[in-house]
Amino acid sequence: MLSTLAVLIACVSVMLMAAVLIQNPKGGGIDATFGGQAQQLFGAARSTDFIEKATWVLAGALVVLCVIAVLTVGSGGPATPADIPLQSR
């Protein structure tokens, strides 16, 4: 279960990085690095809205997946003397 969550977290992280890098820092929509083809396909306003919504959805998904992973692993608190094997004492 934890390895599946780790793979999902990695995939969402890569997609989030891509969504952030596609955005124009001046708020102009999809960057010209990609040839401006997406602006012709979506239109300038719609592409900005889509990328912004995708960024927020991916960020939320990343937070939820990280919380689920932490709950899956457990508390990870300090071990009690009863939990330590006899060879280590």
N, C-alpha and C positions, 0 to 999 in steps of 0.2 A: 504494500500500500504506500509506504513512504517513498519507494523508488518511483512509483507512478506519479506521485505528487511532485517529486523533484523534477521529473521530465516535463510535467505540465508547467511548473514554475519557470523552467528554463525556456520553454517555447513561448510563453506569454511575455517573458522578459525581452526576448529577441524581437517579438512583434511590437512591443511597446517602444523599444529603441528605434525600430524602423519608422513607426508612426511619428515619433518626436523628430527624427531626422528629416522626414519628408516635409514637415511644416516649414514655412518660410518664417525667418525670425522677425520680419517686419509685419507679419500678419497678412501677407498677400496670398496665402493659399499654397498650393503645391509648388515646390521649387522648380526653377527652370532646368535644374540638373537632369530631370527626367523628361526633358524635351517639350514640356508644356502640353503633352498629348492628353493628360488627364483633365486639363482645364477645358479642352475642346470637347471631351467626352462628357464630363459632369457639369461643366459651367463653373465659373470662378467661385460663385457664392456657395453652390452645393458641395463642391469639393472641400472647401474650408470647413463647412459644417460636418461633413462626413469624417474627415480626419480628426477634427476636434472631439467628436463624439466617440470615435474609435479609441482615441487616447484615453478618455475618461473611463470607458468601459474596460479597456485593458488594465488600467491602473487599479480599478476596483477589483477586477478578477485576480490581479496579483496579490492584493491585500488579503482577499478572502482565502486564496490558496495558501498563503503564508500562515494565516491564522489556523487553518485546518491542519497544516503540517505541524505546527507547534502543539496543537491539541493531540495529534496522533502520537508524537514522540513522548509526551508526558511532561511532568514537572521538571525532572532533571535536577531535583534538589540534592542537598548533601546526603551522602549515604550514612546510615546508622551503623554502629559497630556490628549489629547482627547481620547486615548485608555484606560485610567484607569477609571474603573467604579466610579460613584459618591460616593458610600458607602466607598470606600477606601481612598478618599481624606481627 
